[in-house]
Every structure is written in structure tokens, then in C-alpha cells.
């Protein structure tokens, strides 16, 4: 499950602390476990490390949008 994945992603960030994708994956695991402050920290670190890979920035935006109580684009119904 996500708890086991979290352990693996933590290890990955220790082995390769400059790998943005590892930090993004760590953020995903934290978010799936409801640990949103830690997820945000991991996403911010991923964005700092990898300015080309867009997923961390997108994941951070989705998480912040949900925290504010607004639906994300995928959660809202598009006009017909």
C-alpha cells in the first residue's frame, strides 16, 4: 500500500536527494495517506529540483485547490 511506498520513496530521496521525481513520488504517497503538509513540502522540493518535469507543480496545485475547498477541473463538470 501507500505506507510501504512511502518508505521506498523516502529511501529514494535519501539515496538521490537531487532527484525531483523521487520527491514528487514522495509527495504523492504523503497525499494519499492524508499527510498534506508533508506532501506539500515534498512537492515544493520537487519543483525546486526539476523545473522541466511538470507533475510536481500540477500535483501541488491540485492539492492546494482541494485544501481551499474548490473542485479541480477533473472534479467539476465541464459545460455541455
DRENGUMAR-737813 format. One record per residue (C-alpha): residue number from 1; residue in one letter; x, z, y. Coordinates in steps of 0.1 Angstrom, whole numbers, plus 5000, padded with zeros to 4 digits. Layout:
+-----+------+------+------+------+
! seq ! type !   px !   pz !   py !
+-----+------+------+------+------+
! NUM !    a !    X !    Z !    Y !
...
+-----+------+------+------+------+
REM end
This chain:
+-----+------+------+------+------+
! seq ! type !   px !   pz !   py !
+-----+------+------+------+------+
!   1 !    x ! 5000 ! 5000 ! 5000 !
!   2 !    x ! 5009 ! 5003 ! 5037 !
!   3 !    x ! 5027 ! 5036 ! 5032 !
!   4 !    x ! 5051 ! 5020 ! 5008 !
!   5 !    x ! 5055 ! 4990 ! 5031 !
!   6 !    x ! 5062 ! 5014 ! 5060 !
!   7 !    x ! 5091 ! 5029 ! 5040 !
!   8 !    x ! 5106 ! 4994 ! 5033 !
!   9 !    x ! 5102 ! 4983 ! 5070 !
!  10 !    x ! 5119 ! 5015 ! 5082 !
!  11 !    x ! 5148 ! 5008 ! 5059 !
!  12 !    x ! 5150 ! 4972 ! 5071 !
!  13 !    x ! 5152 ! 4984 ! 5108 !
!  14 !    x ! 5180 ! 5008 ! 5098 !
!  15 !    x ! 5199 ! 4981 ! 5080 !
!  16 !    x ! 5194 ! 4954 ! 5106 !
!  17 !    x ! 5184 ! 4972 ! 5138 !
!  18 !    x ! 5186 ! 4940 ! 5159 !
!  19 !    x ! 5161 ! 4920 ! 5137 !
!  20 !    x ! 5129 ! 4916 ! 5157 !
!  21 !    x ! 5108 ! 4905 ! 5128 !
!  22 !    x ! 5116 ! 4938 ! 5109 !
!  23 !    x ! 5104 ! 4957 ! 5140 !
!  24 !    x ! 5073 ! 4936 ! 5141 !
!  25 !    x ! 5065 ! 4943 ! 5104 !
!  26 !    x ! 5071 ! 4980 ! 5110 !
!  27 !    x ! 5046 ! 4978 ! 5139 !
!  28 !    x ! 5020 ! 4961 ! 5116 !
!  29 !    x ! 5024 ! 4988 ! 5090 !
!  30 !    x ! 5021 ! 5016 ! 5115 !
!  31 !    x ! 4990 ! 5000 ! 5130 !
!  32 !    x ! 4974 ! 4996 ! 5095 !
!  33 !    x ! 4980 ! 5033 ! 5090 !
!  34 !    x ! 4963 ! 5041 ! 5123 !
!  35 !    x ! 4996 ! 5053 ! 5139 !
!  36 !    x ! 4991 ! 5032 ! 5171 !
!  37 !    x ! 5017 ! 5049 ! 5193 !
!  38 !    x ! 5044 ! 5043 ! 5168 !
!  39 !    x ! 5031 ! 5007 ! 5162 !
!  40 !    x ! 5033 ! 5001 ! 5200 !
!  41 !    x ! 5069 ! 5014 ! 5201 !
!  42 !    x ! 5079 ! 4991 ! 5172 !
!  43 !    x ! 5061 ! 4960 ! 5188 !
!  44 !    x ! 5079 ! 4967 ! 5221 !
!  45 !    x ! 5112 ! 4969 ! 5203 !
!  46 !    x ! 5105 ! 4936 ! 5185 !
!  47 !    x ! 5096 ! 4919 ! 5218 !
!  48 !    x ! 5129 ! 4931 ! 5234 !
!  49 !    x ! 5149 ! 4918 ! 5205 !
!  50 !    x ! 5133 ! 4884 ! 5199 !
!  51 !    x ! 5119 ! 4865 ! 5228 !
!  52 !    x ! 5112 ! 4834 ! 5207 !
!  53 !    x ! 5091 ! 4849 ! 5179 !
!  54 !    x ! 5056 ! 4853 ! 5194 !
!  55 !    x ! 5039 ! 4876 ! 5168 !
!  56 !    x ! 5051 ! 4909 ! 5182 !
!  57 !    x ! 5038 ! 4901 ! 5217 !
!  58 !    x ! 5005 ! 4889 ! 5202 !
!  59 !    x ! 5002 ! 4920 ! 5179 !
!  60 !    x ! 5009 ! 4943 ! 5209 !
!  61 !    x ! 4982 ! 4926 ! 5230 !
!  62 !    x ! 4957 ! 4928 ! 5202 !
!  63 !    x ! 4964 ! 4965 ! 5196 !
!  64 !    x ! 4962 ! 4973 ! 5233 !
!  65 !    x ! 4929 ! 4953 ! 5237 !
!  66 !    x ! 4914 ! 4972 ! 5208 !
!  67 !    x ! 4926 ! 5005 ! 5222 !
!  68 !    x ! 4908 ! 4996 ! 5255 !
!  69 !    x ! 4876 ! 4991 ! 5236 !
!  70 !    x ! 4874 ! 4954 ! 5243 !
!  71 !    x ! 4868 ! 4929 ! 5215 !
!  72 !    x ! 4896 ! 4905 ! 5207 !
!  73 !    x ! 4890 ! 4867 ! 5207 !
!  74 !    x ! 4887 ! 4867 ! 5169 !
!  75 !    x ! 4862 ! 4896 ! 5170 !
!  76 !    x ! 4840 ! 4882 ! 5197 !
!  77 !    x ! 4815 ! 4853 ! 5191 !
!  78 !    x ! 4825 ! 4821 ! 5208 !
!  79 !    x ! 4798 ! 4804 ! 5228 !
!  80 !    x ! 4780 ! 4776 ! 5210 !
+-----+------+------+------+------+
REM end
